[in-house]
């Protein structure tokens, strides 16, 4: 359990991991996909690009350094395809999906369909980390005293369960029920976290838009109308939280684990869902055994700060009050006011002062700048300006703190 408050990580100024890729990296990856480049060419450019973005983060005063997710096409990386028992499929049959899941609905409503997905085909087993090489390279280019601050982002454990119709996430002759399916995925997460820990990782962020879907009225209504579902959304949320807790149950005491919720951050800065945290706050904050919640809060579609009254004294919240989707800059004093407003709700829920509540808060963009490798509708200088604003906001509220 997340029994004690952890700090540094998380930090007062955070970002969510993905950063804009340079053009030469994107072009070389496209050339590789089209047979016009070799893997070593891409690796060389990835190495150089990661060094550059690490240097940028350090110069901007950020402590939770990431590799920008530069070796990934999508934010979730390759954890699931790297497991025995999972298979990546191209142009999947849309009939396997819950069409009311916000991301699936967004694709189909615009005349597209998912180009790829990953599905369980057999008994699930961890057979080697697909993250550890990314981590070890990042670790090799930062000062040794900064390694414990660096961050790796991981895929959400229920990612390839929630999107599929009841009975389509795994073969019934392999897993008779969700409980056994979840148990083997949890074992894989436990193994992955141990490998990463043994290689020096101490700071993990799990990216999970799915949890925010439980805030969406459209998704909730779609779930109710789906006659195939045998559980309510309250029941499945409870099971997912228990699933999360199993995944991180064996992590060492000095490993920080946070979860990031947003409402979608796709190509051209597209979002997928809307709705405040009110429906999930108590279960999310009090029952899930993570240390920190990185929450989208840049627009009214995320609701108000009232749900933060449910945040316990041993948990942190990073307030994503700066948007990564568009270049327009937020007003500094308005953002500062919003942080204090959030702190007041945390204080009210715990019968403490604003100053005490602020000790468990930090600030960040609401999501990454490139959850998809193509990136958001911003340029590099826009991203730098946004990150500078995050750092300046943190320095104003928590002077002298990382």
DRENTI-618583 format. One line per field, with one value per residue (C-alpha): residue number from 0; chain; x, y, z. Coordinates in nm, 4 decimals. Each point is the difference from the previous one (the first is absolute). Layout:
N
seq NUM,...
mol A,...
X X,...
Y Y,...
Z Z,...
***
This chain:
402
seq 0,1,2,3,4,5,6,7,8,9,10,11,12,13,14,15,16,17,18,19,20,21,22,23,24,25,26,27,28,29,30,31,32,33,34,35,36,37,38,39,40,41,42,43,44,45,46,47,48,49,50,51,52,53,54,55,56,57,58,59,60,61,62,63,64,65,66,67,68,69,70,71,72,73,74,75,76,77,78,79,80,81,82,83,84,85,86,87,88,89,90,91,92,93,94,95,96,97,98,99,100,101,102,103,104,105,106,107,108,109,110,111,112,113,114,115,116,117,118,119,120,121,122,123,124,125,126,127,128,129,130,131,132,133,134,135,136,137,138,139,140,141,142,143,144,145,146,147,148,149,150,151,152,153,154,155,156,157,158,159,160,161,162,163,164,165,166,167,168,169,170,171,172,173,174,175,176,177,178,179,180,181,182,183,184,185,186,187,188,189,190,191,192,193,194,195,196,197,198,199,200,201,202,203,204,205,206,207,208,209,210,211,212,213,214,215,216,217,218,219,220,221,222,223,224,225,226,227,228,229,230,231,232,233,234,235,236,237,238,239,240,241,242,243,244,245,246,247,248,249,250,251,252,253,254,255,256,257,258,259,260,261,262,263,264,265,266,267,268,269,270,271,272,273,274,275,276,277,278,279,280,281,282,283,284,285,286,287,288,289,290,291,292,293,294,295,296,297,298,299,300,301,302,303,304,305,306,307,308,309,310,311,312,313,314,315,316,317,318,319,320,321,322,323,324,325,326,327,328,329,330,331,332,333,334,335,336,337,338,339,340,341,342,343,344,345,346,347,348,349,350,351,352,353,354,355,356,357,358,359,360,361,362,363,364,365,366,367,368,369,370,371,372,373,374,375,376,377,378,379,380,381,382,383,384,385,386,387,388,389,390,391,392,393,394,395,396,397,398,399,400,401
mol A,A,A,A,A,A,A,A,A,A,A,A,A,A,A,A,A,A,A,A,A,A,A,A,A,A,A,A,A,A,A,A,A,A,A,A,A,A,A,A,A,A,A,A,A,A,A,A,A,A,A,A,A,A,A,A,A,A,A,A,A,A,A,A,A,A,A,A,A,A,A,A,A,A,A,A,A,A,A,A,A,A,A,A,A,A,A,A,A,A,A,A,A,A,A,A,A,A,A,A,A,A,A,A,A,A,A,A,A,A,A,A,A,A,A,A,A,A,A,A,A,A,A,A,A,A,A,A,A,A,A,A,A,A,A,A,A,A,A,A,A,A,A,A,A,A,A,A,A,A,A,A,A,A,A,A,A,A,A,A,A,A,A,A,A,A,A,A,A,A,A,A,A,A,A,A,A,A,A,A,A,A,A,A,A,A,A,A,A,A,A,A,A,A,A,A,A,A,A,A,A,A,A,A,A,A,A,A,A,A,A,A,A,A,A,A,A,A,A,A,A,A,A,A,A,A,A,A,A,A,A,A,A,A,A,A,A,A,A,A,A,A,A,A,A,A,A,A,A,A,A,A,A,A,A,A,A,A,A,A,A,A,A,A,A,A,A,A,A,A,A,A,A,A,A,A,A,A,A,A,A,A,A,A,A,A,A,A,A,A,A,A,A,A,A,A,A,A,A,A,A,A,A,A,A,A,A,A,A,A,A,A,A,A,A,A,A,A,A,A,A,A,A,A,A,A,A,A,A,A,A,A,A,A,A,A,A,A,A,A,A,A,A,A,A,A,A,A,A,A,A,A,A,A,A,A,A,A,A,A,A,A,A,A,A,A,A,A,A,A,A,A,A,A,A,A,A,A,A,A,A,A,A,A,A,A,A,A,A,A,A,A,A,A,A,A,A,A,A,A,A,A
X 0.0000,0.0963,0.0170,0.2492,0.0087,0.2732,0.1763,0.2710,-0.1414,-0.2512,0.1278,-0.1613,0.0594,-0.0899,-0.0670,-0.1756,0.2776,-0.0648,0.1686,-0.0047,0.2205,0.2458,-0.0790,0.3052,-0.1027,-0.3527,0.1287,0.2530,-0.2624,-0.2300,0.2873,0.0652,-0.3660,0.0186,0.3229,0.2099,0.2118,0.1745,-0.0787,0.3461,-0.0630,-0.3175,0.1733,0.2777,-0.2480,-0.2058,0.3124,0.0924,-0.3575,-0.0348,0.3257,-0.1261,-0.3394,0.1604,0.2285,-0.3049,-0.1809,0.3008,0.0470,-0.3667,0.0406,-0.2024,0.0852,-0.2304,0.2034,-0.1384,0.1292,-0.2960,-0.1370,0.2088,0.0369,-0.3763,-0.2690,-0.2763,0.0181,-0.0759,0.3139,0.0471,-0.0701,-0.3002,0.1335,0.3152,-0.1889,-0.0425,-0.3695,-0.0696,-0.0004,-0.0041,-0.2628,-0.0360,-0.3396,-0.1956,-0.3657,-0.1967,-0.2488,0.2387,-0.0135,-0.2355,-0.0949,-0.0967,0.3530,0.0929,0.3136,-0.1674,-0.3062,0.2163,0.1668,-0.3186,-0.2005,0.2638,-0.0203,0.3109,0.0525,0.2798,0.3002,0.1518,-0.0610,0.1436,-0.1989,0.0538,0.0451,0.1465,0.1348,0.1643,0.3606,0.2751,0.2904,0.2220,-0.0248,-0.0659,0.0603,0.3304,0.2256,-0.1781,0.0506,0.3646,0.0857,-0.1738,0.1798,0.3356,-0.0258,-0.1107,0.2149,0.0061,-0.1552,-0.2998,-0.0775,-0.2563,-0.1937,-0.0363,-0.3353,-0.1280,-0.3634,-0.1825,-0.3186,-0.3197,-0.0632,-0.3676,0.0741,-0.0756,-0.2938,-0.2323,-0.0098,-0.1203,-0.3543,-0.0861,0.1579,0.2354,0.3065,0.1361,-0.0854,-0.2318,0.1980,0.3067,-0.1564,-0.3397,-0.0510,0.1382,0.1551,0.2417,0.0772,0.0741,0.2153,0.2419,0.0278,0.0673,0.2822,0.1476,-0.0127,0.1615,0.2828,0.0409,0.0169,0.2568,0.2212,-0.0202,0.0628,0.3044,0.1308,-0.0371,-0.3500,-0.1775,-0.2667,-0.2896,-0.3017,-0.2839,-0.1976,-0.3702,-0.2646,-0.2325,-0.0540,-0.1227,-0.2571,-0.1874,-0.0621,-0.1699,-0.3812,0.0066,0.2165,-0.2075,-0.3211,0.1509,0.1071,-0.3526,-0.1517,0.2485,-0.1902,0.3238,0.1383,-0.0380,0.1364,-0.0873,0.2539,0.0351,0.0840,0.2521,0.1671,0.0383,0.1544,0.2381,0.1174,0.0587,0.1819,0.2252,0.0765,0.1033,0.2264,0.1957,-0.0346,0.3614,0.1718,0.2777,-0.0761,0.2286,-0.1658,-0.2400,-0.3050,-0.2463,-0.2951,-0.0871,-0.3608,-0.0983,-0.2848,0.1970,0.2939,0.0094,0.1264,-0.0813,-0.0650,-0.3232,-0.1705,-0.2411,-0.2102,-0.1368,-0.1130,0.1212,0.1650,-0.2975,-0.1210,0.3341,0.1848,-0.0621,0.0848,0.2887,0.1667,-0.0692,0.0003,0.2781,0.3422,0.1972,0.1915,-0.0965,-0.2787,0.0889,-0.3343,-0.1207,-0.1371,0.0607,-0.3623,-0.3525,-0.0419,0.1962,-0.2428,0.0832,0.2402,-0.2677,0.0862,0.3433,-0.1667,0.0284,0.3808,0.1562,0.2928,0.2405,-0.0654,0.1183,-0.1806,0.1750,-0.2363,0.0051,-0.1126,0.2165,-0.1171,0.2405,-0.2537,0.0213,0.2667,-0.2021,0.1568,-0.1924,-0.0055,0.2494,-0.2038,-0.3123,0.1889,0.1407,-0.3492,-0.1251,0.2716,-0.0982,-0.3648,0.0882,0.2035,-0.2976,-0.2146,0.2729,0.0266,-0.3757,-0.0117,0.2809,-0.0794,0.3349,0.1374,0.0644,0.3729,-0.0180,-0.2014,0.2471,0.2697,-0.1720,-0.0468,0.1990,-0.0699,0.0393,-0.1478,-0.3269,0.1605,0.3034,0.0914,0.0138,-0.2063,-0.0008,0.3368,-0.1441,-0.0512,-0.2479,-0.0847,0.3028,0.3582,0.3168,0.0229,-0.3641,0.0839,0.3017,-0.2109,-0.2581,0.2641,0.1568,-0.3410,-0.0376,0.3417,-0.0674,-0.3380,0.1565,0.2806,-0.2543,-0.2099,0.2786,0.3160,0.3233,-0.1643,0.0623
Y 0.0000,0.3637,0.0489,0.2880,0.3289,-0.0055,0.3120,0.0633,-0.1826,0.1380,0.3545,0.3435,0.0461,-0.3088,-0.0937,-0.3140,-0.1745,0.0409,0.2946,0.1170,-0.2111,0.1780,-0.0173,-0.2067,-0.2670,-0.0185,-0.0095,-0.2741,-0.2145,0.0449,-0.0939,-0.3141,-0.0975,0.0486,-0.1959,0.3091,-0.0017,-0.2495,-0.0572,0.1228,0.3334,0.0432,-0.1079,0.2542,0.2825,-0.1146,0.0065,0.3515,0.1245,-0.1421,0.1673,0.3317,-0.0184,-0.1068,0.3036,0.2191,-0.1311,0.0569,0.3553,0.0744,-0.1134,-0.3219,-0.2903,-0.2835,-0.0482,-0.2284,-0.1081,0.1777,-0.3447,0.0485,-0.3734,-0.0574,0.0590,0.0318,0.0867,-0.3536,-0.1469,-0.3715,-0.1657,-0.2069,-0.1109,-0.1080,-0.2430,-0.3630,-0.0588,0.3364,0.0734,0.3297,-0.0047,0.2355,0.1262,-0.1816,-0.0849,0.2889,-0.2545,-0.0873,0.3522,0.1750,0.2707,0.2431,0.0133,0.3651,-0.0655,-0.2707,0.2195,0.2924,-0.2093,-0.1475,0.3238,0.1656,-0.2789,-0.1856,-0.3251,-0.1157,-0.0906,-0.2303,-0.1488,-0.2657,-0.3018,-0.2983,-0.3278,-0.2272,-0.0319,0.3274,0.0031,0.2606,-0.1082,0.3086,0.3729,0.2264,0.3082,-0.0763,0.0906,0.3368,0.0547,-0.1042,0.2425,0.2843,-0.0960,0.0042,0.3656,0.1716,0.0813,-0.2923,0.2097,0.0673,-0.3607,-0.0539,0.3033,-0.1215,-0.1334,-0.2800,-0.0128,-0.3331,-0.1217,-0.0416,-0.3623,-0.0044,0.1680,-0.3108,-0.1106,0.2979,0.0703,-0.3470,-0.1319,-0.2396,-0.3345,0.1321,0.1042,-0.3553,-0.3561,-0.1761,-0.3224,0.1870,0.2078,-0.0913,0.3440,0.3517,-0.0816,-0.2569,0.2190,0.2990,-0.2140,-0.0973,0.3591,0.1116,-0.2550,0.1446,0.3534,-0.1180,-0.1556,0.3105,0.2304,-0.2235,-0.0013,0.3782,0.0442,-0.2273,0.2223,0.3123,0.1327,0.1621,0.2137,-0.1527,0.1681,-0.2142,0.1758,-0.0812,0.1870,-0.2960,0.0954,0.3422,-0.1732,-0.0858,0.3748,0.0104,0.0015,-0.1278,-0.2983,-0.0777,0.0104,-0.2193,-0.2524,-0.0155,-0.0644,-0.2754,-0.3218,-0.2031,0.1614,-0.2132,0.2612,0.3607,0.2770,0.0265,-0.3693,0.0107,0.3118,-0.1806,-0.2960,0.2227,0.1689,-0.3396,-0.1019,0.3079,-0.0751,-0.3539,0.1294,0.2234,-0.2111,-0.1224,0.3274,0.0982,0.2697,0.2539,-0.0253,0.2860,-0.0902,0.2524,-0.0239,0.2587,0.0603,0.2031,0.0102,-0.0767,0.1687,-0.1185,0.1393,0.3676,0.0401,-0.1981,-0.1044,-0.2923,0.0417,0.2499,-0.0049,0.0929,-0.2326,0.0073,-0.3509,-0.1680,0.2201,-0.1887,-0.3424,0.1317,0.2002,-0.2250,-0.3555,0.0043,-0.0571,0.2522,0.2936,0.2742,0.1007,0.2075,0.1562,0.1899,0.3381,0.2352,0.0414,-0.0202,-0.3479,-0.1359,0.1558,0.1905,-0.0577,-0.1130,-0.3726,0.0731,0.0095,-0.3808,0.0047,-0.1657,0.1527,-0.2645,0.0738,0.2681,0.1717,0.1646,0.2580,0.0055,0.3611,0.0887,-0.1357,-0.1869,-0.0042,0.3582,0.2743,0.2774,0.0817,-0.0037,0.3009,-0.0548,0.1561,-0.1879,-0.3307,0.0847,0.0798,-0.3353,-0.1881,0.1747,-0.0801,-0.3679,0.0093,0.1426,-0.2989,-0.2429,0.1871,-0.0083,-0.3760,-0.0587,0.2732,0.1676,0.3327,0.1056,-0.0034,-0.3607,-0.1040,0.1669,-0.2377,-0.2797,0.1916,0.0803,0.1338,-0.1297,0.0093,-0.1966,-0.2697,-0.0654,0.1982,-0.3063,-0.2933,-0.0951,0.0403,0.2642,0.2283,0.2664,0.3225,0.1806,0.0701,-0.0630,0.3631,-0.0226,-0.3114,0.1701,0.3027,-0.2231,-0.1860,0.3293,0.1127,-0.3208,0.0539,0.3691,-0.0825,-0.2626,0.2367,0.2682,-0.2314,-0.2198,0.2121,-0.1939,-0.3425,-0.2315
Z 0.0000,-0.0458,0.3762,0.0252,-0.1882,-0.2642,-0.1283,-0.2576,-0.1876,-0.0645,-0.0527,0.0070,-0.3749,-0.2016,-0.3580,-0.1191,-0.1893,-0.3730,-0.1730,-0.3612,-0.2280,-0.2314,-0.3713,-0.0925,0.2503,-0.1439,-0.3586,0.0722,0.1720,-0.2997,-0.2329,0.2042,-0.0229,-0.3784,-0.0406,-0.0737,0.3180,0.2272,0.3678,0.1025,-0.1694,0.2041,0.3216,-0.0535,-0.0514,0.2994,0.2186,-0.1125,0.0351,0.3523,0.1037,-0.1340,0.1739,0.3281,-0.0235,-0.0666,0.3077,0.2223,-0.1308,0.0672,0.3604,-0.0144,0.2269,-0.1206,-0.3181,-0.2719,-0.3385,-0.1583,-0.0982,-0.3143,-0.0644,-0.0036,-0.2598,0.2614,0.3675,0.1183,-0.1545,-0.0620,0.3342,-0.1089,-0.3414,0.1845,0.2222,-0.0911,-0.0604,-0.1665,-0.3717,-0.1856,-0.2739,-0.2967,-0.1167,0.2733,-0.0478,0.1540,0.1339,0.2834,0.1456,0.2374,-0.2462,0.2766,0.1439,-0.0638,-0.2059,-0.2101,-0.0486,-0.1096,-0.2688,-0.1398,0.0125,-0.2195,-0.2566,0.1144,0.1826,0.2315,-0.2139,0.2586,0.3414,0.2279,0.1106,0.2254,-0.1902,0.2672,0.3517,0.1032,0.1169,0.0342,-0.2210,0.0022,0.0559,-0.2980,0.2177,0.1691,-0.2941,-0.0305,0.3709,0.0027,-0.2784,0.1820,0.3202,-0.1787,-0.1098,0.3217,0.3050,0.2443,0.2752,-0.2266,-0.1006,0.2778,-0.1265,-0.3595,-0.1102,-0.2211,-0.1130,-0.0208,-0.1670,0.2038,0.1008,-0.1100,-0.3356,-0.2087,0.2099,0.0284,-0.3736,-0.0950,0.0185,0.2790,-0.0831,-0.2707,0.2040,0.0302,-0.1115,0.2412,-0.0352,0.1319,0.2780,0.1447,0.1549,0.0446,0.3359,-0.1437,-0.3027,0.2240,0.2287,-0.2768,-0.1267,0.3574,0.0273,-0.3197,0.1443,0.3209,-0.2007,-0.2171,0.3014,0.1666,-0.3104,-0.0301,0.3731,-0.0133,-0.2797,0.2136,-0.0783,0.2951,-0.1700,-0.1981,-0.1600,-0.1364,-0.2759,0.0115,-0.1996,0.0626,0.3627,-0.1128,-0.2212,0.3206,0.0257,-0.3419,-0.0093,-0.3594,0.0929,0.3092,-0.2020,-0.2706,0.2615,0.1453,-0.3430,-0.0863,0.0705,-0.0146,0.3161,0.3110,0.2418,0.0780,-0.0519,0.3784,0.0203,-0.2845,0.1431,0.3327,-0.1815,-0.1940,0.3194,0.1607,-0.3200,0.0249,0.3617,-0.0907,-0.2796,0.2393,0.3154,0.0028,-0.0859,0.2418,0.2558,-0.1668,-0.3423,-0.0708,-0.2135,-0.1383,-0.2362,-0.2650,-0.1055,-0.3023,-0.2491,-0.3115,-0.1708,-0.3584,-0.3320,-0.0534,0.3748,-0.0073,0.3229,0.0311,0.3141,0.2507,0.3615,0.3481,0.2506,0.2383,-0.0912,0.0605,0.2502,0.3215,-0.1429,-0.2069,0.2755,0.2962,-0.1381,-0.2611,0.1514,-0.2061,0.1430,-0.2430,-0.2398,-0.3062,-0.0920,-0.3051,0.1075,-0.2926,-0.1173,0.1452,-0.1523,0.2994,0.2472,0.3162,0.2867,0.2481,-0.0407,0.1477,0.3400,-0.0129,-0.0297,0.3085,0.1857,-0.1337,-0.3695,-0.2439,-0.2862,-0.2946,-0.1468,-0.3804,-0.0302,-0.3023,-0.3354,-0.2263,-0.2844,-0.1274,-0.0098,0.1684,0.3334,0.3262,0.2307,0.2799,0.2823,-0.1065,0.0129,0.3416,0.1229,-0.1288,0.1894,0.3220,-0.0692,-0.0385,0.3198,0.1871,-0.0977,0.1039,0.3301,0.0548,-0.0488,0.2498,0.2563,-0.0565,-0.1157,-0.3589,0.0735,0.1189,-0.3048,-0.2360,0.1233,-0.1965,-0.3254,-0.3114,-0.3492,-0.3544,-0.3487,-0.0132,-0.2180,-0.2138,-0.3100,-0.2252,0.1259,-0.3684,-0.1710,-0.2365,0.2991,0.1002,-0.1835,0.1433,-0.1090,0.2011,0.1161,0.1176,0.2009,0.1554,0.0913,0.1657,0.1982,0.1061,0.1252,0.2027,0.1568,0.0752,0.1516,0.2251,0.1033,0.0939,0.2177,0.1401,-0.0200,0.0131,-0.0482,-0.2958
***
